[in-house]
Amino acid sequence: MSIQIYNTLTRKKEHFSPIEEGKVKMYVCGPTVYNYIHIGNARPVIVFDTVRRYLEYRGYDVTYVSNFTDVDDKIIKAANELGEEVGELTDRFINAYFEDVGALGCGKADVHPRVTDHIEDIVQFIGVLIEKGYAYESQGDVYYRTRNFKGYGKLSHQSIDELKVGARVEQGEKKENALDFALWKAAKEGEIAWDSPWGAGRPGWHIECSVMAREHLGDTIDIHAGGQDLTFPHHENEIAQSEAMTGKPFANYWMHNGYINIDNEKMSKSLGNFVLVHDIRKQIDPKVLRFFMLSVHYRHPVNFSQELVESAANGLERIRTAYNNLQHRLKTSADLGDQKDIWIYKVDELVRSFEAAMDDDFNTANGIAAIFELVKLANVYLLEKNTQTEVLEHFIATFDRLMGVLGLQLAVDNELLDGEIEALIEERLVARRERNFARSDEIRDELKAKGILLEDTAQGTRWKRG
């Protein structure tokens, strides 16, 4: 089965056929770096990191580009309030972004372009749009003429007249049409600015991605992705700019992830339910947060609640436990079992189920369901009195492959050997007998920090790798 992608542009699933066989050019809109990212920002990063991983799993060579908007009104305002230079502020939050998404298991893009590194390219791009009659200068600002682009509204599936109803002219703007949008903004006193043929200023928001996508991926790209909130006006405007400039389709497939609600309410600062990844990952294992996000199809809304996150944590723990039990049995397997081929066939059937789910518009929810079936199968196999090394290794390798697609590594670097763990547990038992509870707690915390979980039972202390 080939990969099917739901294309926002056509509103239907389509067979994925890249421009160049075996290669994928993918652009994902990145953050505006004036604060820590919130969990709404994190969802597209997790989703499209997973899409990239699956495309690579399927053998594609993916060039993945995700930008940083490092100059705009919010950034300038934040820098002024904090008494920082714009570059100092954006550097700090770009580093914070990498720390947050790295904790969520997201790899870096092949290129993370910054707007401020592409000012000359942006100025040239705008110049071509003016020459072609798609843009005009007005008192130091430059605007895009939406009426001149015949396909305007095709991504959001609205006519230009419908869109015009909700459009308005902001104070100080001198536009020909309320729907026209800024490509270049004249500098205000004290603001960061660059020289241009229209005077000192800085780029508008929408032009940035058109320019950076073209510079790093070419005139037409395979997949353009981002949050649902970017469909209009941001992505609509990108299409208008890029296709007016090149005369070619900007992207063949448009992918958008759904919104995040907090306890069934829309996340917003005014409601006080605004959740930053920087804060929440101190309370929730970031791997659990990633697993939670992927437990729902990317186009559907996600409801973030304590109950649902705990359910995700329990689900991930079930998978880890099965995996660790397989690893433990592997150390003692006597290779006395039979029916090896039958068990390997059953495992491979579930791999095919996982792939069928992911081929169907990257349905991670159904992919995870296939992994839970793999957990059940592993647990049944572990009930066998005699097991075989080859089957156990096949189970383990399959978990590694499928969970790797989801960005959830199960294998851990065992900083402590089993003998060292047992020695620490014995030391802790001695400390407890001697009522040295401080040392007992210290050992428990030390082991927990290294991923070793202790359980005190009537039969003694048991441990497992968490």
Disulfide bonds with the S-S distance in Angstrom:
none
